[in-house]
Amino acid sequence: MARTAEEFNLLYEQTNGDPWGYESRYVTDRLDASLEFVSKYLPNAQPLQFIEFGPFDGSFTRRILGHFENAKVLAVEISDHAVAKVRKNLQGKDQGRALVVQGDLVSFDLNSVTAKPGPVVILALECIYYVSPEERARVIANWTCHYPDAFIFISGPINQDRYLDESWLIEQFGVRGWSLVESKVLTVRHVPILGRLRRTSLMLANVLGSFKRRFANQSIFVFKAANAQLKLK
Ligand SMILES: C[S@@+](CC[C@H](N)C(=O)[O-])C[C@H]1O[C@@H](n2cnc3c(N)ncnc32)[C@H](O)[C@@H]1O
């Protein structure tokens, strides 16, 4: 898996700028389901400060800016190719509320986030698994320590070997006094027989634990500290 800016830039050069197919239904449905999950917890009129790591082309950034009318987004992206894409895609009315910077989620200095209009919400959707488990632990320690009132949303494929390990994630927050508020399956694996039954299998994955373990692919998690000020809706 790519890790550095150079490796991500090369990946984008080799895949015509989009290795994941951001126009596909699979991705747009996942982004819509992620927004639905995030917006369940946060009042849309409040002046929230989102810190979004790994925005890629800004598809989720745009959804956030569209839904949370008073929010600001600081988007931190490792690849300068992707930074250029986000900036291009945010041209127009959204741009004034978004700041896009090139940076690595592991070394990004949270002290540099000065203009906070309101409570902080951290978004790390489909990006934290690109860094090593040791780096992930450091990042979680840093976020939880720096923003004890934040809501932290993380998504990724739940697969212990290569991507994210759900128990590990819950434990990393747990030892810092944070708890899992909710998790939701966003996509199911590409299983040919389930191809035409994607919505049904997604619903089953969200209600049946055993089915989930077998077929769930990407899941989203929201964590908060015990004493977080921001009230759930
Ligand atoms: C699969 S895309 C996910 C994009 C978007 N967050 C979403 O949910 O659709 C992963 C993105 O994370 C970026 N990325 C990967 N590692 C990163 C890091 N260490 N720091 C910041 N961005 C990173 C990649 O360049 C890419 O834009």
The ligand as an SDF file (V2000), in Angstrom:
LIG
                    3D

 27 29  0  0  0  0  0  0  0  0999 V2000
   -9.2340    5.9100   -0.2590 C   0  0  0  0  0  0  0  0  0  0  0  0
   -8.9790    7.6340   -0.2500 S   0  0  0  0  0  0  0  0  0  0  0  0
  -10.3100    8.1440    0.8600 C   0  0  0  0  0  0  0  0  0  0  0  0
  -10.8760    9.4860    0.5130 C   0  0  0  0  0  0  0  0  0  0  0  0
  -12.0550    9.9600    1.3740 C   0  0  0  0  0  0  0  0  0  0  0  0
  -11.6490   10.2030    2.7460 N   0  0  0  0  0  0  0  0  0  0  0  0
  -13.2120    9.0210    1.3520 C   0  0  0  0  0  0  0  0  0  0  0  0
  -13.6450    8.5300    2.3900 O   0  0  0  0  0  0  0  0  0  0  0  0
  -13.7070    8.7540    0.2510 O   0  0  0  0  0  0  0  0  0  0  0  0
   -7.5500    7.8250    0.8250 C   0  0  0  0  0  0  0  0  0  0  0  0
   -7.0300    9.2420    0.8500 C   0  0  0  0  0  0  0  0  0  0  0  0
   -6.1630    9.4160    1.9730 O   0  0  0  0  0  0  0  0  0  0  0  0
   -4.9910   10.0900    1.5560 C   0  0  0  0  0  0  0  0  0  0  0  0
   -3.9510    9.7060    2.5260 N   0  0  0  0  0  0  0  0  0  0  0  0
   -3.3740    8.4910    2.6540 C   0  0  0  0  0  0  0  0  0  0  0  0
   -2.4670    8.4880    3.6520 N   0  0  0  0  0  0  0  0  0  0  0  0
   -2.5110    9.7360    4.1860 C   0  0  0  0  0  0  0  0  0  0  0  0
   -1.7960   10.3660    5.2460 C   0  0  0  0  0  0  0  0  0  0  0  0
   -0.8450    9.7080    5.9400 N   0  0  0  0  0  0  0  0  0  0  0  0
   -2.0740   11.6540    5.5430 N   0  0  0  0  0  0  0  0  0  0  0  0
   -3.0250   12.3470    4.8280 C   0  0  0  0  0  0  0  0  0  0  0  0
   -3.7070   11.8050    3.7960 N   0  0  0  0  0  0  0  0  0  0  0  0
   -3.4680   10.5100    3.4750 C   0  0  0  0  0  0  0  0  0  0  0  0
   -4.7820    9.5840    0.1300 C   0  0  0  0  0  0  0  0  0  0  0  0
   -3.9680   10.4070   -0.6730 O   0  0  0  0  0  0  0  0  0  0  0  0
   -6.2230    9.5930   -0.3750 C   0  0  0  0  0  0  0  0  0  0  0  0
   -6.5750   10.8610   -0.8360 O   0  0  0  0  0  0  0  0  0  0  0  0
  1  2  1  0
  2  3  1  0
  2 10  1  0
  3  4  1  0
  4  5  1  0
  5  6  1  0
  5  7  1  0
  7  8  2  0
  7  9  1  0
 10 11  1  0
 11 12  1  0
 11 26  1  0
 12 13  1  0
 13 14  1  0
 13 24  1  0
 14 15  1  0
 14 23  1  0
 15 16  2  0
 16 17  1  0
 17 18  1  0
 17 23  2  0
 18 19  1  0
 18 20  2  0
 20 21  1  0
 21 22  2  0
 22 23  1  0
 24 25  1  0
 24 26  1  0
 26 27  1  0
M  CHG  2   2   1   9  -1
M  END
$$$$
